[in-house]
Amino acid sequence: MASRQVALLRGINVGRAKRVAMADLRALVEGLGYGDVRTLLNSGNVVFTAPRAAPGTAAARIEKALATGLGVPARVTVLTAEEFAAVTENPLLGVAGDPSRLLVAFLRDPADRPKLEPLLEQDWGPEAVALGRRVAYLWCAEGILASRLAEAVNRLLGDAVTARNWATVLKLHALTQAQGS
């Protein structure tokens, strides 16, 4: 039985580095045997159907294919549609007023969550942070580039985390729901 999964590529099409056309990315993922492949925006978001295999397997396969097939090294985080649906239960929705400044930082490995727990004990005002099982929710009140909180998360996890704004998260969630069953 197949399941829907979401792949999030870190650092794709940011500035001039790691340029990947979404048509090439779709073809690459399809070439790995995944079906119903859809991309969202131009920043490395892929929703696809996979055989009942661990998301970590898909992540490793996509990473390898990106490096060997397209010459683009990039970390890939994959979540099941069920894991992604849980992400939409965002505890910061009552605080955040602008979806472009509300980030969801996806942990490549859920075992990294304890590294972020000390952030919960600090005063980030006017920013705010909350943790889910596989994500950190970051309210960047003054904008993402000015966010001390986003910087702290990146410093703690490096390329083991990739972030998407709330509007993108909702679009990806809708895409997982809209695909064929």
Secondary structure, 3 states (H helix, E strand, C coil): CEEEEEEEECCCCECCECCCCHHHHHHHHHHCCCEEEEEECCCCEEEEEEECCCHHHHHHHHHHHHHHHHCCCCCEEEEEHHHHHHHCCCCCCCCCCCHHHEEEEEECCHHHHHHHHHHHHCCCCCCEEEECCCEEEEECCCCCCCCHHHHHHHHHHHHHEEEEEHHHHHHHHHHHHHCCC
